[in-house]
Amino acid sequence: MEFTLSMTFTTSNGDKSTISIEGVKENLTQAEASTLMDTIIEKDIFLTKNGTLTGKYSAQLVQKQVTKFNVA
């Protein structure tokens, strides 16, 4: 199964912006996700259409399971 970390931030103009990272480890902890978000905000390296990232809004670990069918 594939895991994706989806992080939603508040921005400088009051909106929200989401960054997703695919291929994260399945046992990623809440503390690790929170620390990563703090680092992203602190380094201020992303500029979105809604402005700079200013705060943490939410984070979730998404599990994706794919079932392929042989139809040919």
Steps between C-alpha positions, in 0.01 A plus 500: 500500500605854434485777760476874442537776757257783428579821690272804499640838601351841561643771276589867528176608330281290730432210265620140516754314288573127490828322429504122451803272515468151353699197612525580870548223753184334626592547866551877473403656833295809575806656662711443186232654278469798732878550508517484121226762472682725749818468292320582175349813659829602665708465181243703300597339169152459348298781347147398405233685305353575845823650637763361734432216743445646847346227718392139533135419432486119466690190394394152403667178395314360200520131417448401138435144393482418130344186356591442136271307269623306199234586244698450179 
